[in-house]
Amino acid sequence: MDAVQEPLGLMAEETLDPQDWADVQALSHQIIDDAVDYLRDLRDRPVWREMPADVREVFAAPLPRSPAPLAAVYGEVSRTVMSYPMGNIHPRFWSWYMGSSNFTGALGDFLAAIQGSNLGGGNHAAGLMDSQVVNWCKEMLGFPASASGTLVSGGSMANLIGLTVARNTKAGIDVREHGVAAIEKPLRFYGSDQIHSCHRKAMEALGLGNKALRRIPTDAGLRIDIAALRAAIAEDRAAGFKPACIIGNAGTVNTGAIDDLRTLAKLAHEEDLWFHVDGCIGALVAIAPENAHRVAGIEWADSVALDPHKWLHAPFEVGCALVRDAIAHRRTFAVTPEYLESTPRGLASGEWLHDYGLQTSRGFRALKVWMALKEHGIDKFGRLIDQNIAQAFYLAGLIETEPDLELAAVPTINIVCFRYQPGLAGEALKVLNTEIMLRLQEQGIAALSDTTVHGEHWVRAAITNHRTRREDFDLLVRETVRLGREISAPAAAPS
Ligand SMILES: *Cc1c(COP(=O)(O)O)cnc(C)c1O
């Protein structure tokens, strides 16, 4: 016995815990103080700035072998990572489409990491909270309590979950057992030509292929053309395909257009198709009193993808998939290997949350959402969504009264496409506006992105930001015009 125990006895056992807890406590207080200052003074810093070479070099450093004091590690993070952020929490960040985070959510992420729980399953408080946040998402969208859902990394994964249940339910065979090759009639999915690129990736990953997702033309407002959709379904049936699923947009990424969800739900019902809604942008409009009517019909969907890290401003990452038919959802993903069996009591007696998606281990994403919802209440989040939409109309109004600017279209919700227009066209206009967009970023003034709508290039402001004020748009318009004039002015003659 002694011989077995001796080697252990001789070795000092190691741990990742600090040697001096008081030390770490003091440093942690410093980190929190710095974090509070960081958010308080956010407005005074540039939205974004290019990193100098010496900062870039830090990220090329090799694997560290020897230890460093935590204070030094934090100092390096502070000088590099914290000093050169993407900028999406800044009041004048309107690129692509993302939320602007919040301090309470950050505390939630910290506490979730302190507890360090794995939410794949088990009987513990974090698992119950995860299910509660899913239930709250159902309530926000008017989904029945009997529906199921799961928190995932974001909207792309939430869409993949919904489309996977759609495929398995409509395939007509047991896809899990026999694979897509055994499907008799090739499945067809339908979405508008404005659909997000994650649906293409989902179709590819599901083994159905990109071509199985038919892009239906849109009307002048960039909503799916229902007559064209009907015709495509009929044409596919006649050609021996099996129409399986309609994907409706509650807010397209280019312009925020919202498909006629009620009509799509009815059409899907008549044609016996699955109705999935990509609500990554607009599903949460359902909680905004002034604008909720725009997404009426979302509650009739068979599945919905929504994104709390967008309009609920949860720190990345958290998305949510909801599925009306909980049994179909579970049937798509549940597996019970011998090492993950439930017990009647104890730790393994809780729900296996991994039965509703592809992940086994799952992070505690619910806490950051839960804490912010409890602190502010859902009504405030609804008002903030209305506020962003009102701001989009304010910006559109400024653009319309500025002779040098051109508005692509009156916004539907919170996305505004526009450009500086000194009387150019085509490529020259695109080059000029791209340059304006880049200078706005490089001078730290505002972050916009760009896109192509109806074949024309536009810069694009997506206002999903609880820190933005109206005055920020006054500045944006002023600076866009200033840069536009500066760039298009003939170069000063050499003296
Ligand atoms: C953002 C977005 C997605 C993808 O969601 P992620 O959270 O980025 O994975 C999908 N569809 C639409 C319409 C989106 O705006």
Ligand as a Chemical Component Dictionary entry (heavy atoms), coordinates in Angstrom:
data_LIG
# 
_chem_comp.id                   LIG 
_chem_comp.type                 NON-POLYMER 
_chem_comp.pdbx_formal_charge   0 
_chem_comp.three_letter_code    LIG 
# 
loop_
_chem_comp_atom.comp_id 
_chem_comp_atom.atom_id 
_chem_comp_atom.alt_atom_id 
_chem_comp_atom.type_symbol 
_chem_comp_atom.charge 
_chem_comp_atom.model_Cartn_x 
_chem_comp_atom.model_Cartn_y 
_chem_comp_atom.model_Cartn_z 
_chem_comp_atom.pdbx_ordinal 
LIG C1 C1 C 0 -28.137 37.505 -38.050 1  
LIG C2 C2 C 0 -29.039 36.721 -38.919 2  
LIG C3 C3 C 0 -28.912 35.339 -39.064 3  
LIG C4 C4 C 0 -27.764 34.590 -38.451 4  
LIG O1 O1 O 0 -27.764 34.681 -37.062 5  
LIG P1 P1 P 0 -26.412 34.566 -36.221 6  
LIG O2 O2 O 0 -26.859 34.876 -34.849 7  
LIG O3 O3 O 0 -25.468 35.582 -36.780 8  
LIG O4 O4 O 0 -25.924 33.171 -36.399 9  
LIG C5 C5 C 0 -29.850 34.671 -39.809 10 
LIG N1 N1 N 0 -30.857 35.323 -40.409 11 
LIG C6 C6 C 0 -31.001 36.653 -40.324 12 
LIG C7 C7 C 0 -32.143 37.315 -41.017 13 
LIG C8 C8 C 0 -30.092 37.397 -39.577 14 
LIG O5 O5 O 0 -30.208 38.726 -39.502 15 
# 
loop_
_chem_comp_bond.comp_id 
_chem_comp_bond.atom_id_1 
_chem_comp_bond.atom_id_2 
_chem_comp_bond.value_order 
_chem_comp_bond.pdbx_ordinal 
LIG C1 C2 SING 1  
LIG C2 C3 SING 2  
LIG C2 C8 DOUB 3  
LIG C3 C4 SING 4  
LIG C3 C5 DOUB 5  
LIG C4 O1 SING 6  
LIG O1 P1 SING 7  
LIG P1 O2 DOUB 8  
LIG P1 O3 SING 9  
LIG P1 O4 SING 10 
LIG C5 N1 SING 11 
LIG N1 C6 DOUB 12 
LIG C6 C7 SING 13 
LIG C6 C8 SING 14 
LIG C8 O5 SING 15 
# 
